[in-house]
Amino acid sequence: MQRILDLLAELERARAPDRRAKLESFTRDVVFPLVENDHAVFFYWENEPTDAVFLQHWVFGLPSRIELRRIPNTDAFWLPLDLPKRARVEYKFEVVKEGRGRWAHDPRNPRRAFDPFGSNSVCPASSYQEPEWVKVDPLSRQGLLVEHSLVSRHWGELRKYKLYTPYGARPGKKYPLLVVHDGEDFLHFGGMRVLLDNLIHRHEVAPLMVAFTSGVQRNWEYAANPQQADFLVHDLVPEIRSRHPILAGPEFLGLMGASFGGVSSLYTALRHPGTFGRLLLQSGSFAFTDIGEHERGPMWDPIVTMVNDFRAAPPKIDAHVYQSCGTFESLIYYNRSLFPVFQSVATRARFTEAPDGHNWINWRDRLREALTWLFPGPLWMYYE
Amino acid sequence: MSLTILGPERPDGVLPAVLARKGITGPVALVTAGWRYDEERDEPLRDALTNEVVNLRLYRRFRRVEQEATDLVAAYTAKQERLRQVKERYRLRFHDALSACVKLYAESRDLACPWTAQAVRHLQEADELFLTEAKRLHDEFAAAHRPLDHALVKSIRDDILADLGRCAALCIAGGHVAVLRNRMSFFGLGPELIKRPLFAWSAGAMVLTDRVLLYHDHTAHGPGTSELLDHGFGLLRQVVFLPHARERLDLSDHDHLAVLAARVAPRKLVGLHNGAVYEDGRYTGVPGAALIVSGDGSCHAENP
């Protein structure tokens, strides 16, 4: 913060021809936003006439569009923002030039987070640390990832999935199975293959098989759709069981997903009770209404109906339910509201909040805690 | 009996030097059952030793029993399942008792305080009850099924003893401590441990004591409740080994460690790290590699 205040003072004192050099000097070799003690200073200067700059972010609780302050007599802009401990903020700038606004990455910030729609700039609090278990560890031995396909009775077409088999899987030995919604995205944006290799190698997570599935008309299929639930239970799992040794019993069968994938996971568990004994629901889109209509659009109708029904008369869930949500998400309200329900009807329930948004890095960062709880490995047993 | 306990041997070990110092030049038998399906990936050890290495392949040999002696293995599995149920009761009894004990101790830091003393006794009683129940299950299985008299097991055990018989020493590596203990126990290796110089490290060291303690403070969900796995082979009765203590335990949590030390007393808690050597009742390895936990929960290095 002091650095930007010093710059402001310097620029105020400087003659007009010197201001550009001072800004160049200030920005040289510096990554923005400046973050110190979890206090961030966003900064924009491209040495071009600029009408205004807005911070566009996905932090529920802040105004969705915050205008940066112009530094007098320049085309530079800045904005201070206090960040919660260990927070990550994904953002873009809306830059207005000649009266026209355009969304852009922060040109002075190389940190990016990717998702199926592109990428955002990232501002991590100084107390945020990327987990070391998400990085490739040369000591971790790689499991196999093989693409398969099956003809689905419930979708009436060929569906592909990828199956992860842990390193060292022995012929004939049976393993738990975890089915993942949005599997391709969890692999690509959530780095799930690497972290499975790491967590299994370190004995934190039990060796398990993981089926990565993906939707075709994803939002419709995942929005509490009985066809999707039946596809998972009657097509996919039996297909995998017929080809691979999977342990019997619901405690060895997990289902997970984020956002609408979380909805589909819960819906499947409710429609087929006793099938999946381990549920991981990340940032579930569990919208409900206490009175009146919801305003999220028709795609959400079946979800709101499902969650309203579930809240009105929650059935017993014979499963361990791990639920997580970012505190910067609008969904935090729904998730916090549902947790006591899970506590009362699930075999066991756990909920984790993190100062992050509705994004893949948030979901990735929660996976160690979630998977070690749902499928604990023999860490306690290993003394090497 | 010649017994040498070492600190963890990965990534670098002292076993070759210790064997050489003790003048053991003949073949050494190796137990790596704790490495499970990697049991026979022992090339680094073979490369480091000048001795011939005879891997006893207990894990693989037990697999053969699993495949061919299905009735016996079904009974064995049922016994292990009953042991798991006993373990669940032990945990139910233990978890809150440990938490209460640590809180009581933290109030006074005085183990003589009657409330703390009683809480420690409760922990010790739970440990003893679990061990008694575990022994009962093992004894019942042995009496009912006499596994060492089973033709296949007897034949495999004879092969193991033949391998062992031509070796000048026995080395027991670390790994999965339950698998290691159970395979050694299944093939009745207990009486064989005292017949030739014995070297053991990590989980291998743990199973040679009279009780095997499991511990880890740095899991994704925070410190766990340290619990007993089972009896060990009882060659050492005055010590509980804690391999990788610095990495696995929160050594700054003196209250927890003081309660742990009181719980296992009169045994001593000894952390073992790379380079540690314990032989003839004293520590002779790398300075600082053996760590003694004192009664107040503080730790000090046991230097040669």
Interface residues (C-beta under 8 A of the other chain):
Chain A: G168 R170 E204 R368 E369 T372 W373 P378 L379 W380 M381 Y382 Y383 E384
Chain B: P8 R10 G34 Y37 D38 G174 G175 H176 V177 A178 V179 S202 A203 M206 L214 Y215 H216 T219 A220 H221 G224 L229 P243 H244
